[in-house]
Amino acid sequence: MPNYRRSFVPGGTYFFTLVTYQRQRILCDDIVRLALHEAIVTTRRKHPFKSDAWVLLHDHLHCILTLPDGDDDYSKRWSMIKRLVTQQVGGAHGAPYGDQTVGCASRTNPISASRKKRREGNIWQRRFWEHQVRDEQDLNRCRDYLHWNPVKHGLVSQVNDWPYSTFHRFVNDGIYERHWGGSGIKDDSGFGE
């Protein structure tokens, strides 16, 4: 196993990537989107954070979050969000959390013995990827990458056409032009998926 070390900076801003278990294409389903929204609201009440930017694709999401001063525990927040989504989606499909048939993902991805032992569902990959945002230039690069991601994956030809993104809020706030991010942007960000 690689010797991966996470960056923990109290009050830091981070770019995150979370991926569904076995790249299931479920995150844009209404039931999962609603569960994710509710999980974020619930988690934010208990463990505050600022949502800077989001994009939700079928099998992964990217977001930029800022933690409160003195707090560096983003892992606690992601653990809670992922658990709440799994519980809600599983319950909506008639299966309790931890059951082999949890959620809409259960039809194609039964829970392995290892995931059962850890009381994991089959909605999310175990880990997530994070990048500490270091300065304003890095923040802009991360935000551009995040919003352009649906174009990168061939889901739309213009960023404005993707509905599951904070891009539209940024247009309304005057940060982006409405037609920013066509297919002409080169991806040299260094971010992986």
C-alpha positions as CSV (number, residue, x, y, z in Angstrom):
1,M,0.0,0.0,0.0
2,P,1.4,3.4,-0.9
3,N,2.5,5.8,1.9
4,Y,-0.2,8.4,1.2
5,R,-0.3,11.3,3.6
6,R,-3.3,13.7,3.8
7,S,-2.8,17.4,4.3
8,F,-4.6,18.8,7.4
9,V,-4.7,22.5,7.8
10,P,-7.1,24.0,10.3
11,G,-9.5,26.4,8.5
12,G,-8.1,25.2,5.2
13,T,-9.8,25.1,1.8
14,Y,-9.7,21.7,0.0
15,F,-10.6,20.3,-3.4
16,F,-12.2,16.8,-3.1
17,T,-13.1,14.0,-5.5
18,L,-15.4,11.2,-4.3
19,V,-16.3,8.3,-6.5
20,T,-19.1,5.7,-6.4
21,Y,-18.3,2.1,-5.7
22,Q,-17.3,0.4,-8.9
23,R,-18.1,3.6,-10.8
24,Q,-21.8,3.1,-10.7
25,R,-23.7,5.8,-12.6
26,I,-26.1,6.7,-9.8
27,L,-25.2,10.1,-8.4
28,C,-27.5,12.1,-10.7
29,D,-30.5,9.9,-9.9
30,D,-33.1,12.1,-8.1
31,I,-33.2,9.9,-5.0
32,V,-29.4,10.0,-4.6
33,R,-29.1,13.7,-5.3
34,L,-31.8,14.4,-2.7
35,A,-30.1,12.1,-0.2
36,L,-26.7,13.8,-0.8
37,H,-28.3,17.3,-0.4
38,E,-29.9,16.3,2.9
39,A,-26.7,14.6,4.2
40,I,-24.7,17.8,3.4
41,V,-27.2,20.0,5.3
42,T,-27.3,17.6,8.3
43,T,-23.5,17.3,8.4
44,R,-23.0,21.0,8.0
45,R,-25.3,21.6,11.0
46,K,-23.2,19.4,13.3
47,H,-19.8,20.1,11.7
48,P,-19.8,23.4,9.9
49,F,-18.1,24.0,6.6
50,K,-18.4,26.4,3.6
51,S,-19.3,24.9,0.2
52,D,-17.3,26.9,-2.3
53,A,-18.1,24.9,-5.5
54,W,-19.6,21.6,-6.6
55,V,-20.2,19.5,-9.6
56,L,-22.1,16.2,-9.5
57,L,-21.5,13.7,-12.3
58,H,-23.0,10.2,-12.7
59,D,-20.2,8.3,-11.0
60,H,-18.2,10.9,-9.1
61,L,-18.3,14.4,-7.7
62,H,-15.9,17.2,-7.2
63,C,-16.2,20.0,-4.6
64,I,-14.3,22.7,-2.9
65,L,-14.9,23.1,0.8
66,T,-13.5,25.5,3.4
67,L,-13.4,24.4,7.1
68,P,-13.9,26.7,10.0
69,D,-10.9,28.2,11.8
70,G,-9.2,25.8,14.1
71,D,-10.8,22.7,12.4
72,D,-9.1,20.3,10.0
73,D,-11.3,17.2,10.3
74,Y,-12.7,16.9,6.8
75,S,-12.6,13.1,7.1
76,K,-15.3,13.2,9.8
77,R,-17.5,15.3,7.5
78,W,-17.1,13.0,4.5
79,S,-17.7,9.9,6.7
80,M,-20.9,11.3,7.9
81,I,-22.1,12.5,4.5
82,K,-21.3,9.1,2.9
83,R,-23.0,7.2,5.8
84,L,-26.1,9.3,5.7
85,V,-26.5,9.0,1.9
86,T,-26.1,5.2,2.1
87,Q,-28.6,5.0,5.0
88,Q,-31.2,7.1,3.2
89,V,-30.8,5.5,-0.2
90,G,-30.8,2.0,1.3
91,G,-33.9,2.7,3.3
92,A,-35.7,4.1,0.3
93,H,-35.2,0.9,-1.5
94,G,-36.4,-1.3,1.4
95,A,-33.0,-2.4,2.7
96,P,-31.4,-1.4,5.9
97,Y,-27.9,0.0,6.1
98,G,-25.3,-2.8,6.1
99,D,-27.7,-5.3,4.3
100,Q,-26.4,-7.0,1.2
101,T,-29.1,-5.3,-0.9
102,V,-28.5,-1.7,0.2
103,G,-29.8,1.0,-2.2
104,C,-30.2,1.4,-5.9
105,A,-26.7,0.1,-6.4
106,S,-27.6,-3.4,-5.0
107,R,-29.0,-4.7,-8.3
108,T,-25.6,-4.9,-9.8
109,N,-23.1,-4.6,-6.9
110,P,-23.7,-6.9,-3.9
111,I,-21.7,-6.0,-0.9
112,S,-18.4,-8.0,-0.5
113,A,-17.5,-9.7,2.7
114,S,-14.9,-7.1,3.4
115,R,-17.4,-4.2,3.0
116,K,-19.9,-6.1,5.2
117,K,-17.3,-6.5,7.9
118,R,-16.6,-2.8,7.9
119,R,-20.4,-2.0,7.8
120,E,-20.0,-0.3,4.4
121,G,-22.7,-0.1,1.8
122,N,-22.2,-0.2,-2.0
123,I,-22.7,3.4,-2.9
124,W,-19.2,4.9,-2.3
125,Q,-15.6,3.9,-2.8
126,R,-13.9,3.7,0.6
127,R,-11.5,6.6,0.1
128,F,-11.6,10.0,-1.4
129,W,-9.0,12.3,-2.9
130,E,-8.2,15.7,-1.5
131,H,-6.0,18.5,-2.5
132,Q,-5.2,21.5,-0.2
133,V,-5.9,24.7,-2.0
134,R,-2.8,26.8,-1.5
135,D,-3.7,30.3,-2.9
136,E,-6.1,32.2,-5.0
137,Q,-4.6,31.0,-8.3
138,D,-4.9,27.4,-7.1
139,L,-8.5,28.0,-6.1
140,N,-9.3,29.4,-9.5
141,R,-7.6,26.5,-11.2
142,C,-9.5,24.0,-9.0
143,R,-12.8,25.8,-9.6
144,D,-12.3,25.9,-13.4
145,Y,-11.4,22.2,-13.5
146,L,-14.5,21.3,-11.4
147,H,-16.9,23.2,-13.5
148,W,-15.4,22.1,-16.8
149,N,-15.5,18.4,-15.8
150,P,-18.9,17.6,-17.5
151,V,-17.4,18.8,-20.8
152,K,-14.2,16.8,-20.2
153,H,-16.3,13.6,-19.8
154,G,-18.3,14.3,-22.9
155,L,-21.6,14.8,-21.1
156,V,-22.2,18.3,-22.6
157,S,-20.4,20.5,-25.1
158,Q,-20.8,23.7,-22.9
159,V,-20.4,23.9,-19.1
160,N,-23.7,25.9,-19.0
161,D,-25.6,22.8,-20.2
162,W,-24.8,20.7,-17.2
163,P,-27.5,21.1,-14.5
164,Y,-25.7,19.6,-11.5
165,S,-23.1,22.3,-10.8
166,T,-22.5,25.5,-9.0
167,F,-21.5,27.0,-12.3
168,H,-24.9,28.6,-12.7
169,R,-24.5,30.4,-9.3
170,F,-21.1,31.6,-10.4
171,V,-22.6,33.0,-13.6
172,N,-25.3,34.8,-11.6
173,D,-22.6,36.3,-9.4
174,G,-20.6,37.5,-12.4
175,I,-17.6,35.2,-11.8
176,Y,-18.0,33.3,-15.1
177,E,-19.6,34.3,-18.4
178,R,-22.6,32.2,-19.4
179,H,-20.8,30.5,-22.3
180,W,-17.5,30.0,-20.5
181,G,-16.0,26.5,-20.8
182,G,-16.8,25.1,-24.2
183,S,-14.9,22.2,-25.5
184,G,-11.8,24.3,-26.3
185,I,-10.3,24.2,-22.8
186,K,-7.2,22.0,-22.5
187,D,-7.0,19.8,-19.3
188,D,-3.5,20.4,-17.9
189,S,-4.7,20.6,-14.3
190,G,-3.0,17.5,-13.0
191,F,-6.1,16.3,-11.2
192,G,-6.9,12.6,-11.4
193,E,-10.1,10.7,-11.3
